[in-house]
Amino acid sequence: PMDCWMDYLGSVMRFPVKCKVCFPYDETDNGTLLENQRVSLTGINSVDRALGVMAEVTDGTRNYILPLQDLTAGDGYSKDGKYIDAYGIWLVCNS
């Protein structure tokens, strides 16, 4: 099912998508990202069996690969934001 989400999101979303980080990362995570920090989702990268769909993001100076579940839509109203929300709901219901 995760591979299906990766393929689906990669085909329907229009990148870049404005997002916010909903989980802080520090230097031990290969970079510092603060909770609620704005980033751009630039693509869907892969599937990690433990973490789910992995997203490519940038903060404007550095690129990261993060679990999509650690992002929220920046505006909350766009179609792409609804895809992120739908994936998050599916993930919670299937955990």
Sequence and secondary structure as in RCSB ss.txt:
>XXXX:A:sequence
PMDCWMDYLGSVMRFPVKCKVCFPYDETDNGTLLENQRVSLTGINSVDRALGVMAEVTDGTRNYILPLQDLTAGD
GYSKDGKYIDAYGIWLVCNS
>XXXX:A:secstr
 HHHHHHHHHHH  S EEEEESS B GGGTS B TT EEEEEEEEEEETTTEEEEEEE SS EEEEEGGGEEESS
S SHHHHHHHHHHHHHHHT 
